[in-house]
Amino acid sequence: MKYKKFVAAAAVLAAIPAIVASAAYFSPEALGAFFGGGRTGENILEIAAEQSAVASDTALSAPDNSMTAIAVADAPAPSASVGTKAKKSVMKGDDGPPFGEMAQGFDAVPASGDVVAAENDGHAAGDAPASDASDDRGVQSSSATALPAPGSAGRPPAPLLSPSCAFPSDPSAVTTTKSVIFNEIAWMGSSSSSADEWIELKNDSGGAIDLAGWKLSDLSGRIKINFTEGDAVPSAGLFLLVHSGALDGIDTGAVVKKKYAGELSNGGDELALLDPRCAVSDYLDALNGWSGGDNKTKATLERDADDGGWHTSASPGGTPGMENSAGPPPPDYALTVSFSGAGGDAVISDPQGVACGASCSGMFPAGTTVTLTPVAGRNAVFESWSGPCYGETVCSLVVEHDTALAANFRSTLPALQDMGSAATSSAGIDAVSAAATEGSSAIASGSVLIAAVQTAGASADNDLVRLINPTGGAIDISGWKLRKRSKTGADYPLKTFPGGSGIAPGGSFIWANAGGGFAESVHADVSSSETLSADNSVALMDASGAVIDAVAWGEGSGQYGEGAPYPTDPVPGQQLVRRSPGGAPADTGDNANDFILQ
């Protein structure tokens, strides 16, 4: 009897394979429901065959480049009644970020509870799960089996939606498609509520995009947005994601709005926008602080016009549903030019901002291309630049930070080689004064000449008088003075030169009006509040009051001057300049002959 029962049991067991095969043939869905938790019979048999093939290939140690790792993660979740610590740990992801629950996509995972049941994310069989990986943020994925890459022989095309996408683990290695980008972020909320946060997306793909299946999250997992059917953004269009009551009552035009839960940290965060295939469309690494936006004014973080960097919106509350503001202007940086050697007359910039001698500085917006042209004085040549434009004559550079460079000049007069640029510093002036006192190279004071006069520039009081020393010796002009006479002949002092004033051989000395910073802009040696006008004259006197040189212009009466006055008044920006035929200053004793307007 026992023997017959054993034979009967063996017969039943022998029949099971035939029953399974028949069920797989006639009703694969029923077999899947019974054995596979919802998988079809074909899939179970296919996976079994693939696993058998991989197991039998003892030479296979790792997938090659034609293979894509695919996690077997679509199986239904364990029953909630399963309460082992190990299973609970896997399902909750322990201390890793929310993307650690690879089988659960972007769906929220309860933070507490002895037993946690995984949620089936509803993807069709055959969806390609994320590859097996573990990153430094604790992201854990399911174990994977190597299968042919999507589109390769023996493998159908990749499905539209991927069951799960891991948050980028290495910000430095993220490659973005930029088809849809983060365009504006109100991470600080509004003046009404800090919860009035919103995120604006922009379609940069060149065509309309259906966002169904796309996902957006931050690193902390507070924000998880799953885009669904009907979420779409037209080419160059905007899509608003709003938290709580953000933008209620604000006209955002026809721009689509979608609500989400979770809040951004005011201290910074990381955001990732992924398409259905888990490709990163855009990524913002602001973990160490937002690169724009203002919590006090509630000005938002806006993308630059080139979709590259970021800036703080010029509008408190931002520009939701509208074109971003231009943002603040670029910062200004100083471009400073100094002179070395002797005989340098000026350096002129294009655009304007630098036009001076000896030393000067101009301010230019970041990114401005500035061209600097050196102008050698009489009996001098330009030799080189020290700094960014070394090796060039005309210097062209882009101002990206405070920049300093030097223009190097050389005099063609032998005596200038020893003097260098003695008059460009207080020490040099003392040396000039000493030389004049000792008579080593000092000459008669009458050799100093008035070289140029300006009566107006950008402002009516942009007045100057430039003196030159055309000789090979230094001249001490301490106690010397400039005086002027008005159109009616009334006499006024312009400036008495302080002790230690001197002019190096071939050098110059400038008086300028002190108003509005003009004297500094032309690097004047002395200045005062006095002015010059049409039909005036100027005289240079030594310490005893003797007239050393004089020039008159226009039609004034009782003027200082030599011979006939120059007949025409300078116009604003124009200078009355001493002629230099053959490189030597003209000094015939007649102002009408010795000067020209430039």
C-alpha positions, 0 to 999 in steps of 0.5 A: 500500500505504501509502495502504491502511494509512493508510485502515485506521488512520483507520477504526479511530480513527473507530470508537473513539467508538462503542466507548466509547459502547457500553461506557458503555451496556452496562457502565459499570463496565468503562469506569470500570475501564479509563479512570477507575481505578474510577469508573463510566461515568456518573460520568465522563460526568457530570463531563465534562459538568459541566466542559464546562458550566463551561468554556463559561460565560465569565461564571462567575467564582466559585460563588454561594451555591447552589453547594458546592465539591467536590474531585475527590479520590476518584480512585485514588492515583498508583502507588507507582512515581511518584517525581517530587519534585512528586508526593511533595510533594503526597502527603506534604503537606510541612510542613503538618499531617496534615490537609493530605493531604485525599484521605487523611482521618484515615489516617496518612501515612508521615513518610519515604520517597522514594515515598509512595503515597496510600491510597484511603479507601474512600468511595463515588463521589459522596461530598462531599470537603472544600472547596478551602482553604488555611489558616495551618497549611498545610492543602492541599486538592485543586482543586475544581469547583463543584456544586449544594449537597447537597439542591438541585435536580439534586443527590442528598442529601449522603452519610453519610460525607465522605471527609476533614475538615480540622482547624479552622484558626481557633480563634476562628471554630469553631462547635460543635454540642455533640452529643458533647463532651469530658467528661474528659481524663487528659492526664498519664497515671497514677501507673503510667505517663505513657502511661496517657492517656484521653479521655472523651466525653459524649453531650449530644444528647438521643438515642443517637448512632452514632459510625461515621464520626466522627473525632477528632484533635489539632493535632499529628497524634499522635492520629487516631481513626476511629470505626467500625461498632459505636461508639455512645454512648447519650443522656447516656452516656459513651464512653472512648478509652484509650491503651496500658494505661490503665484496665486493671483499673479498673471503668468500668461498662458504658461502652464503651472504644476504644483509640487510638495517640498521646499528648497533650502535657503542655504543651497541645494542641488537640483536635477531634471531627468528625461524618461531615459534618465539622461540629465537634461539640466543640473544645478549644483548650488549645495554651497549656496545659491549663486543669485537671488536675495532673501531680503528683497525676494529677487529671484535666481535667474538664468543669464541671457546666454543660458549659461550662468546665473544672476539676481533678478532686477525685479523683486519677486522675479519674472515668472512666466516672462522673459528674465531680466537683464540682471545687474550690469557687469562690474567695472575694473581699473586699467592702470597705465604707468610710464617708465623711461623718458620722453613718454607723452601720453597713452590714449585708450579706445574706448575713452577712459585713459588719456594721460601722461606719466600715470593714469587709470580708467574704469571699464566694464568687465569684458570690454576690449580696450586698445591702448596707443602710446604717444612718444614725446618730442625726441623720444620713441616708444620701446615696449609694454611691460605686462599683458601687452609685452611685445606689442606696440598698440596694446589690445586687451580684454578687461576681466579684472583690475589690470596694470601695465607700463609703457616704456619710452626712450629718449633720443637725446643722449642726456636723457639716458642718465636722467631716466624718469626722474620727475615721475616721483618725489625722489626724482624731483628732489634729484632734479632740484639738487642738480639745478642747485649744484649746476651739474646740468642746470641751464638758464631758466628761459628754456622752459616753454609753454607747450599747450593750453586747453580752455575747455573739455568735456566740462567747461572747467577742464583747463590745463597748461603744459610746460616742457623742458626741451633741453638736456638739463634738469630745471628746478621750478620751485617758486615759479608761477603761472598767471593769466589775464582775462579778456579785459586785461585783469590779472589773476594767479593760477598757481605758484609751484611748491618747493621741490618742483622740477622738470627733467630733461625732455620732460613736462609739467602740468597745471590743471583745474582741480574740479571734478577729478580732471587734474587726476585724469590728466595726471597734473603735477599741480592744480587749483580752482582757477579757470581759463576762457576765450580771449585770455593769455597765460604767462610763466614767471620765475620766482623773481616774477620775470616772465619766462614765456607767454601765450595769448589767444583770441581778441583780448586787450592788455594781454601777456604774450609774444608778438601777435596773439593766436587769432582763434580761440580753442573750442571744447576738447581742442588744445592750442599747441606749440608747433614742432617743425623738425622735432624741435619746438618753435620759438620765434617770439610770435604766438600766431606763428608758433602755435596751432590748434589741435 
